[in-house]
Amino acid sequence: MNTTTVRCTNCGKANRVPAAAHGRPNCGNCRAPLPWIAEAGDDDFAAVAEEAKLPVLVDFWATWCGPCRMVSPALEQVATELAGRIKLVKVDIDRSPALARRFQIQAVPTLVVLHHGSTVARQAGAAPAPALRQWLERALEDSARADDPAAHAG
């Protein structure tokens, strides 16, 4: 399974973070939550994204897409700001045609929020980091309400 090296925003220590793991990645030095950014494709999407315990922001993108390259740093910024609360998974649609078909991707970038493997929000097109964060926060609130048994009572 792939790993990435992530520098802790709290203490600066480099940490290896696997693409798929149970729980949430924390710094081995100071235990602060680490941003979780991974790549996935047709073969490992289930393990990397759908089985994640955290809500997953999936970025469907393509190498030839200018807006995709523009939005990527904003997505990484949001993933860093929300470390411990989300996992960012990047899917190159040209390398993962089955996922592109399955999620009916017709434009890139397309962002999908998964919670327990189910789609809870979807948005096409590039947006600045503040707008992306606001959209994602709403999606996280909606998914948290869906998990709250008290929200279904009465």
CYANA upper distance limits for C-alpha pairs under 8 A (distance plus 0.5 A):
  1 MET  CA     18 PRO  CA      7.43
  1 MET  CA     19 ALA  CA      7.17
  1 MET  CA     20 ALA  CA      7.76
  2 ASN  CA     18 PRO  CA      6.42
  2 ASN  CA     19 ALA  CA      6.03
  3 THR  CA     16 ARG  CA      6.69
  3 THR  CA     17 VAL  CA      5.77
  3 THR  CA     18 PRO  CA      4.57
  3 THR  CA     19 ALA  CA      6.02
  3 THR  CA     38 ALA  CA      8.43
  4 THR  CA     16 ARG  CA      6.11
  4 THR  CA     17 VAL  CA      5.79
  4 THR  CA     18 PRO  CA      6.92
  4 THR  CA     19 ALA  CA      7.91
  4 THR  CA     37 ILE  CA      8.50
  4 THR  CA     38 ALA  CA      7.94
  5 THR  CA     14 ALA  CA      6.79
  5 THR  CA     15 ASN  CA      5.90
  5 THR  CA     16 ARG  CA      4.98
  5 THR  CA     17 VAL  CA      6.59
  6 VAL  CA     14 ALA  CA      6.09
  6 VAL  CA     15 ASN  CA      5.71
  6 VAL  CA     16 ARG  CA      6.80
  6 VAL  CA     17 VAL  CA      7.32
  6 VAL  CA     34 LEU  CA      7.81
  6 VAL  CA     35 PRO  CA      7.87
  7 ARG  CA     12 GLY  CA      5.99
  7 ARG  CA     13 LYS  CA      6.00
  7 ARG  CA     14 ALA  CA      4.81
  7 ARG  CA     15 ASN  CA      6.60
  7 ARG  CA     34 LEU  CA      8.47
  8 CYS  CA     12 GLY  CA      5.19
  8 CYS  CA     13 LYS  CA      5.88
  8 CYS  CA     14 ALA  CA      6.80
  8 CYS  CA     15 ASN  CA      7.68
  8 CYS  CA     27 CYS  CA      6.77
  8 CYS  CA     32 ALA  CA      7.96
  8 CYS  CA     34 LEU  CA      6.60
  9 THR  CA     34 LEU  CA      8.09
 10 ASN  CA     30 CYS  CA      8.19
 10 ASN  CA     32 ALA  CA      7.18
 11 CYS  CA     29 ASN  CA      8.24
 11 CYS  CA     30 CYS  CA      7.27
 13 LYS  CA     27 CYS  CA      8.00
 13 LYS  CA     29 ASN  CA      7.41
 15 ASN  CA     27 CYS  CA      6.90
 15 ASN  CA     28 GLY  CA      7.34
 17 VAL  CA     25 PRO  CA      7.16
 17 VAL  CA     36 TRP  CA      7.81
 18 PRO  CA     38 ALA  CA      8.44
 19 ALA  CA     37 ILE  CA      8.08
 19 ALA  CA     38 ALA  CA      5.64
 19 ALA  CA     39 GLU  CA      7.54
 19 ALA  CA     40 ALA  CA      8.48
 19 ALA  CA     48 VAL  CA      6.32
 20 ALA  CA     47 ALA  CA      6.46
 20 ALA  CA     48 VAL  CA      5.02
 20 ALA  CA     49 ALA  CA      8.19
 20 ALA  CA     52 ALA  CA      7.88
 21 ALA  CA     48 VAL  CA      8.18
 21 ALA  CA     52 ALA  CA      7.87
 22 HIS  CA     52 ALA  CA      7.27
 22 HIS  CA     53 LYS  CA      7.21
 23 GLY  CA     52 ALA  CA      8.14
 23 GLY  CA     53 LYS  CA      6.53
 23 GLY  CA     54 LEU  CA      8.05
 24 ARG  CA     33 PRO  CA      7.87
 24 ARG  CA     34 LEU  CA      8.48
 24 ARG  CA     53 LYS  CA      8.32
 24 ARG  CA     54 LEU  CA      7.92
 24 ARG  CA     84 GLY  CA      6.58
 25 PRO  CA     33 PRO  CA      6.62
 25 PRO  CA     34 LEU  CA      6.06
 25 PRO  CA     35 PRO  CA      8.14
 25 PRO  CA     36 TRP  CA      7.46
 25 PRO  CA     84 GLY  CA      7.71
 26 ASN  CA     31 ARG  CA      5.52
 26 ASN  CA     32 ALA  CA      5.85
 26 ASN  CA     33 PRO  CA      4.87
 26 ASN  CA     34 LEU  CA      5.69
 26 ASN  CA     84 GLY  CA      8.40
 27 CYS  CA     31 ARG  CA      4.96
 27 CYS  CA     32 ALA  CA      5.81
 27 CYS  CA     33 PRO  CA      6.81
 27 CYS  CA     34 LEU  CA      6.68
 33 PRO  CA     83 ALA  CA      6.08
 33 PRO  CA     84 GLY  CA      5.49
 34 LEU  CA     80 THR  CA      7.88
 34 LEU  CA     83 ALA  CA      5.85
 34 LEU  CA     84 GLY  CA      6.89
 35 PRO  CA     79 ALA  CA      6.24
 35 PRO  CA     80 THR  CA      5.24
 35 PRO  CA     81 GLU  CA      8.28
 35 PRO  CA     82 LEU  CA      7.81
 35 PRO  CA     83 ALA  CA      4.89
 35 PRO  CA     84 GLY  CA      7.30
 35 PRO  CA     87 LYS  CA      7.85
 36 TRP  CA     79 ALA  CA      7.48
 36 TRP  CA     80 THR  CA      8.30
 36 TRP  CA     83 ALA  CA      7.31
 36 TRP  CA     84 GLY  CA      8.28
 36 TRP  CA     86 ILE  CA      7.81
 36 TRP  CA     87 LYS  CA      5.48
 36 TRP  CA     88 LEU  CA      6.64
 37 ILE  CA     76 GLU  CA      7.99
 37 ILE  CA     79 ALA  CA      7.77
 37 ILE  CA     87 LYS  CA      6.57
 37 ILE  CA     88 LEU  CA      5.20
 37 ILE  CA     89 VAL  CA      6.37
 37 ILE  CA     90 LYS  CA      8.20
 38 ALA  CA     48 VAL  CA      8.19
 38 ALA  CA     87 LYS  CA      8.29
 38 ALA  CA     88 LEU  CA      6.80
 38 ALA  CA     89 VAL  CA      5.36
 38 ALA  CA     90 LYS  CA      6.77
 39 GLU  CA     89 VAL  CA      5.82
 39 GLU  CA     90 LYS  CA      5.19
 39 GLU  CA     91 VAL  CA      6.57
 40 ALA  CA     44 ASP  CA      6.34
 40 ALA  CA     45 PHE  CA      5.66
 40 ALA  CA     48 VAL  CA      6.93
 40 ALA  CA     49 ALA  CA      8.18
 40 ALA  CA     89 VAL  CA      6.97
 40 ALA  CA     90 LYS  CA      6.73
 40 ALA  CA     91 VAL  CA      5.99
 41 GLY  CA     45 PHE  CA      5.91
 41 GLY  CA     91 VAL  CA      6.43
 41 GLY  CA     92 ASP  CA      7.77
 41 GLY  CA     95 ARG  CA      7.49
 41 GLY  CA     96 SER  CA      5.75
 41 GLY  CA     99 LEU  CA      7.91
 42 ASP  CA     95 ARG  CA      8.48
 42 ASP  CA     96 SER  CA      5.61
 42 ASP  CA     97 PRO  CA      7.93
 42 ASP  CA     98 ALA  CA      6.63
 42 ASP  CA     99 LEU  CA      6.42
 44 ASP  CA     48 VAL  CA      6.59
 45 PHE  CA     49 ALA  CA      5.97
 45 PHE  CA     50 GLU  CA      7.27
 46 ALA  CA     50 GLU  CA      5.22
 46 ALA  CA     51 GLU  CA      6.57
 47 ALA  CA     51 GLU  CA      5.88
 47 ALA  CA     52 ALA  CA      7.84
 48 VAL  CA     52 ALA  CA      7.04
 48 VAL  CA     89 VAL  CA      8.19
 49 ALA  CA     56 VAL  CA      6.83
 49 ALA  CA     58 VAL  CA      8.39
 49 ALA  CA     89 VAL  CA      7.27
 49 ALA  CA    114 LEU  CA      8.33
 49 ALA  CA    117 GLY  CA      7.76
 50 GLU  CA     56 VAL  CA      8.47
 50 GLU  CA    114 LEU  CA      7.77
 50 GLU  CA    115 HIS  CA      8.36
 50 GLU  CA    116 HIS  CA      6.91
 50 GLU  CA    117 GLY  CA      4.71
 50 GLU  CA    118 SER  CA      8.30
 51 GLU  CA    116 HIS  CA      7.34
 51 GLU  CA    117 GLY  CA      7.10
 52 ALA  CA     56 VAL  CA      7.77
 52 ALA  CA    116 HIS  CA      7.61
 52 ALA  CA    117 GLY  CA      8.38
 53 LYS  CA    116 HIS  CA      7.41
 54 LEU  CA     84 GLY  CA      8.48
 54 LEU  CA     85 ARG  CA      6.90
 54 LEU  CA     86 ILE  CA      6.03
 54 LEU  CA     87 LYS  CA      6.92
 54 LEU  CA    115 HIS  CA      7.66
 54 LEU  CA    116 HIS  CA      8.39
 55 PRO  CA     85 ARG  CA      7.65
 55 PRO  CA     86 ILE  CA      5.66
 55 PRO  CA     87 LYS  CA      6.91
 55 PRO  CA    113 VAL  CA      7.37
 55 PRO  CA    114 LEU  CA      6.23
 55 PRO  CA    115 HIS  CA      5.19
 55 PRO  CA    116 HIS  CA      7.64
 55 PRO  CA    140 LEU  CA      7.84
 56 VAL  CA     86 ILE  CA      6.14
 56 VAL  CA     87 LYS  CA      5.23
 56 VAL  CA     88 LEU  CA      6.34
 56 VAL  CA     89 VAL  CA      7.34
 56 VAL  CA    113 VAL  CA      6.03
 56 VAL  CA    114 LEU  CA      5.53
 56 VAL  CA    115 HIS  CA      6.95
 57 LEU  CA     86 ILE  CA      7.43
 57 LEU  CA     87 LYS  CA      6.58
 57 LEU  CA     88 LEU  CA      5.33
 57 LEU  CA     89 VAL  CA      6.64
 57 LEU  CA    111 LEU  CA      7.24
 57 LEU  CA    112 VAL  CA      6.29
 57 LEU  CA    113 VAL  CA      5.05
 57 LEU  CA    114 LEU  CA      6.98
 58 VAL  CA     88 LEU  CA      6.47
 58 VAL  CA     89 VAL  CA      5.27
 58 VAL  CA     90 LYS  CA      6.30
 58 VAL  CA     91 VAL  CA      7.54
 58 VAL  CA    111 LEU  CA      6.07
 58 VAL  CA    112 VAL  CA      5.56
 58 VAL  CA    113 VAL  CA      6.63
 58 VAL  CA    114 LEU  CA      7.97
 59 ASP  CA     88 LEU  CA      7.84
 59 ASP  CA     89 VAL  CA      6.65
 59 ASP  CA     90 LYS  CA      5.22
 59 ASP  CA     91 VAL  CA      6.48
 59 ASP  CA    109 PRO  CA      7.20
 59 ASP  CA    110 THR  CA      6.62
 59 ASP  CA    111 LEU  CA      5.33
 59 ASP  CA    112 VAL  CA      7.27
 60 PHE  CA     90 LYS  CA      6.71
 60 PHE  CA     91 VAL  CA      5.39
 60 PHE  CA     92 ASP  CA      6.55
 60 PHE  CA     93 ILE  CA      6.69
 60 PHE  CA    100 ALA  CA      8.24
 60 PHE  CA    105 ILE  CA      8.17
 60 PHE  CA    108 VAL  CA      6.87
 60 PHE  CA    109 PRO  CA      6.07
 60 PHE  CA    110 THR  CA      5.68
 60 PHE  CA    111 LEU  CA      6.69
 60 PHE  CA    112 VAL  CA      8.47
 61 TRP  CA     65 CYS  CA      7.69
 61 TRP  CA     68 CYS  CA      6.23
 61 TRP  CA     90 LYS  CA      7.76
 61 TRP  CA     91 VAL  CA      6.69
 61 TRP  CA     92 ASP  CA      5.62
 61 TRP  CA     93 ILE  CA      6.48
 61 TRP  CA    108 VAL  CA      5.83
 61 TRP  CA    109 PRO  CA      5.38
 61 TRP  CA    110 THR  CA      7.43
 62 ALA  CA     68 CYS  CA      7.26
 62 ALA  CA     92 ASP  CA      5.71
 62 ALA  CA     93 ILE  CA      6.34
 62 ALA  CA     94 ASP  CA      6.93
 62 ALA  CA    108 VAL  CA      7.42
 62 ALA  CA    109 PRO  CA      8.09
 63 THR  CA     68 CYS  CA      8.18
 63 THR  CA     69 ARG  CA      8.13
 63 THR  CA     92 ASP  CA      7.85
 65 CYS  CA     69 ARG  CA      7.09
 65 CYS  CA    108 VAL  CA      7.63
 65 CYS  CA    109 PRO  CA      8.34
 66 GLY  CA     70 MET  CA      6.80
 67 PRO  CA     71 VAL  CA      6.61
 67 PRO  CA    108 VAL  CA      8.30
 67 PRO  CA    109 PRO  CA      7.43
 67 PRO  CA    125 GLY  CA      7.95
 67 PRO  CA    126 ALA  CA      6.30
 68 CYS  CA     72 SER  CA      6.60
 68 CYS  CA    108 VAL  CA      7.20
 68 CYS  CA    109 PRO  CA      5.78
 68 CYS  CA    126 ALA  CA      7.40
 69 ARG  CA     73 PRO  CA      8.21
 70 MET  CA     74 ALA  CA      8.24
 70 MET  CA    126 ALA  CA      7.90
 71 VAL  CA     75 LEU  CA      6.74
 71 VAL  CA    126 ALA  CA      6.06
 71 VAL  CA    127 ALA  CA      7.08
 71 VAL  CA    128 PRO  CA      7.52
 71 VAL  CA    129 ALA  CA      8.44
 72 SER  CA     76 GLU  CA      6.75
 73 PRO  CA     77 GLN  CA      6.60
 74 ALA  CA     78 VAL  CA      6.74
 74 ALA  CA    128 PRO  CA      6.84
 74 ALA  CA    129 ALA  CA      5.14
 74 ALA  CA    132 LEU  CA      8.32
 75 LEU  CA     79 ALA  CA      6.60
 75 LEU  CA     88 LEU  CA      8.29
 75 LEU  CA    129 ALA  CA      7.20
 75 LEU  CA    132 LEU  CA      7.96
 76 GLU  CA     80 THR  CA      6.61
 76 GLU  CA     88 LEU  CA      8.19
 77 GLN  CA     81 GLU  CA      6.67
 77 GLN  CA    129 ALA  CA      7.60
 78 VAL  CA     82 LEU  CA      6.54
 78 VAL  CA    129 ALA  CA      6.99
 78 VAL  CA    132 LEU  CA      8.03
 78 VAL  CA    133 ARG  CA      6.53
 79 ALA  CA     83 ALA  CA      6.35
 79 ALA  CA     86 ILE  CA      7.16
 79 ALA  CA     87 LYS  CA      7.36
 79 ALA  CA     88 LEU  CA      6.75
 82 LEU  CA     86 ILE  CA      6.71
 83 ALA  CA     87 LYS  CA      8.29
 91 VAL  CA     96 SER  CA      7.53
 92 ASP  CA     96 SER  CA      6.61
 93 ILE  CA     97 PRO  CA      6.16
 93 ILE  CA     99 LEU  CA      7.75
 93 ILE  CA    100 ALA  CA      6.06
 96 SER  CA    100 ALA  CA      6.92
 97 PRO  CA    101 ARG  CA      6.68
 98 ALA  CA    102 ARG  CA      6.53
 99 LEU  CA    103 PHE  CA      6.50
100 ALA  CA    104 GLN  CA      6.31
100 ALA  CA    105 ILE  CA      5.62
101 ARG  CA    105 ILE  CA      6.92
105 ILE  CA    110 THR  CA      7.43
107 ALA  CA    124 ALA  CA      7.12
107 ALA  CA    125 GLY  CA      7.95
108 VAL  CA    124 ALA  CA      7.16
108 VAL  CA    125 GLY  CA      6.91
109 PRO  CA    124 ALA  CA      6.41
109 PRO  CA    125 GLY  CA      5.77
109 PRO  CA    126 ALA  CA      6.90
110 THR  CA    122 ARG  CA      7.76
110 THR  CA    123 GLN  CA      6.23
110 THR  CA    124 ALA  CA      4.66
110 THR  CA    125 GLY  CA      6.57
111 LEU  CA    122 ARG  CA      6.10
111 LEU  CA    123 GLN  CA      5.68
111 LEU  CA    124 ALA  CA      6.62
112 VAL  CA    119 THR  CA      7.15
112 VAL  CA    120 VAL  CA      8.12
112 VAL  CA    121 ALA  CA      6.23
112 VAL  CA    122 ARG  CA      4.92
112 VAL  CA    123 GLN  CA      7.07
113 VAL  CA    119 THR  CA      6.26
113 VAL  CA    120 VAL  CA      6.13
113 VAL  CA    121 ALA  CA      5.58
113 VAL  CA    122 ARG  CA      6.85
113 VAL  CA    136 LEU  CA      8.26
113 VAL  CA    139 ALA  CA      7.68
114 LEU  CA    118 SER  CA      5.60
114 LEU  CA    119 THR  CA      5.05
114 LEU  CA    120 VAL  CA      6.31
114 LEU  CA    121 ALA  CA      7.93
115 HIS  CA    119 THR  CA      7.03
115 HIS  CA    120 VAL  CA      7.09
115 HIS  CA    143 SER  CA      7.20
120 VAL  CA    139 ALA  CA      7.10
120 VAL  CA    142 ASP  CA      8.21
120 VAL  CA    143 SER  CA      7.17
121 ALA  CA    139 ALA  CA      6.45
127 ALA  CA    131 ALA  CA      6.67
127 ALA  CA    132 LEU  CA      6.63
128 PRO  CA    132 LEU  CA      6.74
129 ALA  CA    133 ARG  CA      6.49
130 PRO  CA    134 GLN  CA      6.69
131 ALA  CA    135 TRP  CA      6.68
132 LEU  CA    136 LEU  CA      6.53
133 ARG  CA    137 GLU  CA      6.44
134 GLN  CA    138 ARG  CA      6.87
135 TRP  CA    139 ALA  CA      6.90
136 LEU  CA    140 LEU  CA      6.63
137 GLU  CA    141 GLU  CA      6.66
138 ARG  CA    142 ASP  CA      6.68
139 ALA  CA    143 SER  CA      6.68
140 LEU  CA    144 ALA  CA      6.56
141 GLU  CA    145 ARG  CA      6.68
142 ASP  CA    146 ALA  CA      6.78
143 SER  CA    147 ASP  CA      6.90
144 ALA  CA    148 ASP  CA      6.81
145 ARG  CA    151 ALA  CA      6.80
146 ALA  CA    151 ALA  CA      7.73
148 ASP  CA    152 HIS  CA      7.77
149 PRO  CA    153 ALA  CA      7.15
